[in-house]
Amino acid sequence: MSERRTLVEGLTAPDPEAEKQFVYRGKLPPTVTSPAPTQPALAESTTPAAPLIDRLPLTTRLRADLVTALKRASLERRLRGVEPSALQEILEQALEPWLRSNGHLP
């Protein structure tokens, strides 16, 4: 059994190895076990990186029938492999034309 310490001792004297063992349950974290990519491997990639899109959280309430239909559509599209299938992507695709037609987006 491990030695017992008071809460104050645990907070004032951090032990990085003990922290890693606790967090990773004795296993090494994935970043430590996998080797770092080398320069040639990065140079081989020919696909351009996707542009970063800032997303902000939005909380709203919808009618129950709309939520049910939206979730069903998302699940069915995901099972068929059709894009967009994520709720967020479906909502963005539906909102953008409305915002454009009403002059809120360029």
Secondary structure as UniProt FT lines:
FT   HELIX           7..12
FT   HELIX           16..24
FT   TURN            25..26
FT   HELIX           30..33
FT   HELIX           39..44
FT   HELIX           64..80
FT   HELIX           87..101
FT   TURN            102..103
//
